[in-house]
């Protein structure tokens, strides 16, 4: 029991001694802590303000960056528009130049083609006289006239053996004929395209001229000829009073 009492007393004394040692330390440390706390309290508003400004500045700097980027994009768009307009103008100039060149080439080509077609176009023309023997007819029936005086027969489409013209190509043809009557019988001529009569000029006056002409589209192989009607007569001599002429205007 005594030992226990002694131990308790010793512990109490030790605690008292520790408290005595801590007190001066607290007296020394507390003012320092107090000063640091005051300093912290003074600096705290400044730190808070700085933090707020930093937070405010960050969006501002971000907006500035975005504004610069947008400005650069706008400048780029304007530059691209200018380049596009320049390119359009150049393309238009090239197109006009090419069109002009193509037009000139086309005109030259068409001219050459016209020359080629003119060269290749079949040449068909003839002119013939009836006879140099004087009176022809009258006959008891209709007679196909054979013009035996050949002035020219380009293409050989007129047949002097039977007096019939055969169209060598499909096209438009022109024909004209004349007649002279010097007899007491009437004079007259009938022109036929195949079996269709086209013209029938005639005269019942002695020593009278008559004539006619026709433009006709003919198929290849179509025929044209002149007939003297029954009871009619003609007169021809070296003066070529009765003639037949025809030629191709153009093929179709």
C-alpha positions, 0 to 999 in steps of 0.5 A: 500500500505504501508503495502504491501511494509512493508511486501515485505521488511520484506520478503526480509530481511528474505531471506537475513538473511536465505542466510547469515545463509546458507553460513557458513553451505555450507562452512562447508559442501562442503569440507566434500562432496568434500572429500567423492567424492574424496574418492569414486572416489579413491575406485571406481576402486578398487570396480570395480576390486573386482567385476570383480574378483568375477565374474571371480572366480564364474565360476572358482569355478563352473568349479572346482565343475564340475571337481570334480563331473566328477572325482567322476563319472569316479572313480565310473564307474571304480569301477563298471567295476571292480566289473562287471569283478569280477562278470563275473569271479565268474559266469564263475567259477560257470558255469564251476563247475555246468557244470562239476557236471551236466556232471558227473550226466549225465554220471551216469544217462546214465550208470544207464539207460543203465543198466535199458535198458539192464535189460528191453531188451527182451531176445530172443535166441534159439538153436535146433537140427534136430533129432537123427533118422538119415535120413530125406527125401527125400520128394515128396514136400517141407517140413518145418523142425521141429527141435525137439532137444531143446538145449535152447529156451530163450523167447520161440520164437521158436515153437518146434511143427511146427519149426517156429520162431516168432519175439517177438519184432521189432529188428535185429536178427541173425540166423545161420544153418548147414546141413549134407548130407549122402545119394545118393540124394543131401542135401540142406536147404532153409531159409525163412523170412516170404515168402521170401527165404534168403539162399539156401546152398546145396551139391551134395556130399555125407557126406558133411557139408554145412551152412550159416548165416544171419542178418535180421531186423524183425517186431514183429510177423515176422516168420523165418523157414527152409525148405527141398526142394523136392528130397533133404535129410539130416542126423542127429544123436546124434552128432548134425550135423543139427542145427538152432540157432538164437537170438536178437541182439537189439530191434529197 
